[in-house]
Structure formats: C-alpha cells, structure tokens
Amino acid sequence: MPYQREAEIVLALWREVERNLEAAEPESAEAEALMADAARFRDEYQRLINAAIEHRRPVPPDPV
C-alpha cells in the first residue's frame, strides 16, 4: 500500500478543513462539523503512519 501517497491526500484534506475552520464562525454548527472532520483526518493520518511502521515502509512526514 502506498502509505506516503495516501498520507499526502489525507494531509491535504486535513489542511483544507483547518483553513475552513479558521474562517468559520466559532461555536457554529459548521465549526463543530469541521472540528469533527479535522479529528477524523488526524486519526486517519496517524493510522497511516502506524501502518507504514508495521509494514516497514517509509513513514509519511510529520504534519507541520
């Protein structure tokens, strides 16, 4: 499985959600949905890192 490529996609989506969250009205339904999406993408990114380590593949970069 190409962990790095999949991680790049997840990271791009995560960053987009974070940008949208900055523009959202705090404590709005939109902001809450975006926070949930960000958490989901963060968890997915961590899953990909763990899978890469488990399968001794190159680890995706840290999401800085």
Secondary structure as a PSIPRED ss2 file (coil, helix, strand):
# PSIPRED VFORMAT (PSIPRED V4.0)

   1 M C   1.000  0.000  0.000
   2 P C   1.000  0.000  0.000
   3 Y H   0.000  1.000  0.000
   4 Q H   0.000  1.000  0.000
   5 R H   0.000  1.000  0.000
   6 E H   0.000  1.000  0.000
   7 A H   0.000  1.000  0.000
   8 E H   0.000  1.000  0.000
   9 I H   0.000  1.000  0.000
  10 V H   0.000  1.000  0.000
  11 L H   0.000  1.000  0.000
  12 A H   0.000  1.000  0.000
  13 L H   0.000  1.000  0.000
  14 W H   0.000  1.000  0.000
  15 R H   0.000  1.000  0.000
  16 E H   0.000  1.000  0.000
  17 V H   0.000  1.000  0.000
  18 E H   0.000  1.000  0.000
  19 R H   0.000  1.000  0.000
  20 N H   0.000  1.000  0.000
  21 L H   0.000  1.000  0.000
  22 E H   0.000  1.000  0.000
  23 A H   0.000  1.000  0.000
  24 A C   1.000  0.000  0.000
  25 E C   1.000  0.000  0.000
  26 P C   1.000  0.000  0.000
  27 E C   1.000  0.000  0.000
  28 S C   1.000  0.000  0.000
  29 A H   0.000  1.000  0.000
  30 E H   0.000  1.000  0.000
  31 A H   0.000  1.000  0.000
  32 E H   0.000  1.000  0.000
  33 A H   0.000  1.000  0.000
  34 L H   0.000  1.000  0.000
  35 M H   0.000  1.000  0.000
  36 A H   0.000  1.000  0.000
  37 D H   0.000  1.000  0.000
  38 A H   0.000  1.000  0.000
  39 A H   0.000  1.000  0.000
  40 R H   0.000  1.000  0.000
  41 F H   0.000  1.000  0.000
  42 R H   0.000  1.000  0.000
  43 D H   0.000  1.000  0.000
  44 E H   0.000  1.000  0.000
  45 Y H   0.000  1.000  0.000
  46 Q H   0.000  1.000  0.000
  47 R H   0.000  1.000  0.000
  48 L H   0.000  1.000  0.000
  49 I H   0.000  1.000  0.000
  50 N H   0.000  1.000  0.000
  51 A H   0.000  1.000  0.000
  52 A H   0.000  1.000  0.000
  53 I H   0.000  1.000  0.000
  54 E H   0.000  1.000  0.000
  55 H C   1.000  0.000  0.000
  56 R C   1.000  0.000  0.000
  57 R C   1.000  0.000  0.000
  58 P C   1.000  0.000  0.000
  59 V C   1.000  0.000  0.000
  60 P C   1.000  0.000  0.000
  61 P C   1.000  0.000  0.000
  62 D C   1.000  0.000  0.000
  63 P C   1.000  0.000  0.000
  64 V C   1.000  0.000  0.000
